């Protein structure tokens, strides 16, 4: 006797539910075990995750600031050439705002 498509889909749905429940049970047991070990050995975040302690939420950027490449002569504002172009340079020839060109002249 062969199963119909509908029967197989129902079996898959039941199996997916059983898998999800088994996973949740195992995760709960693992978290309990980890908490017990942390309490038993008085571990800190630094002990468990070296190099990550003190980072609450967003991480610090380790990139260095990029020097400006363009300067608006009227306002003195600068732009690095990265990201969205400011209004004062949009649609214009960037060469006339280049800081390198002004220093070489």
C-alpha positions, -999 to +999 in steps of 0.1 A: +000+000+000+015+033-010+009+065+009-007+095-007+010+129-010-014+142+017-005+114+040+032+120+035+029+157+041+010+151+074+037+127+084+064+153+076+045+179+096+043+156+126+080+147+123+089+184+121+070+191+153+087+161+170+121+173+159+115+208+171+103+195+205+133+172+209+157+200+200+141+223+225+143+197+252+180+191+245+187+228+244+170+232+278+191+204+293+223+218+278+216+253+292+209+238+326+241+219+325+261+249+314+246+270+342+254+244+368+291+243+356+293+281+356+280+282+392+302+253+403+334+268+390+324+304+394+332+312+358+330+347+343+321+358+308+359+363+302+366+327+312+340+313+288+343+338+260+379+352+260+382+385+243+344+393+244+340+405+279+328+440+283+311+441+249+275+450+256+256+452+223+275+469+195+311+462+190+337+489+187+350+497+153+387+491+150+390+509+116+411+540+114+395+572+102+398+578+065+413+612+055+392+636+035+396+636-003+373+665-012+366+699+003+339+724-004+357+757-008+326+778+001+317+761+034+350+742+043+331+709+047+350+678+037+341+644+024+362+612+023+347+599-009+330+570+008+293+566+014+266+589+000+279+621-016+270+653+002+247+678-015+275+703-022+293+678-045+264+659-060+262+660-098+294+681-100+329+673-113+347+661-082+381+671-095+374+707-086+369+697-050+399+674-047+421+682-017+451+664-034+448+687-065+447+718-043+478+707-024+497+699-056+489+733-072 
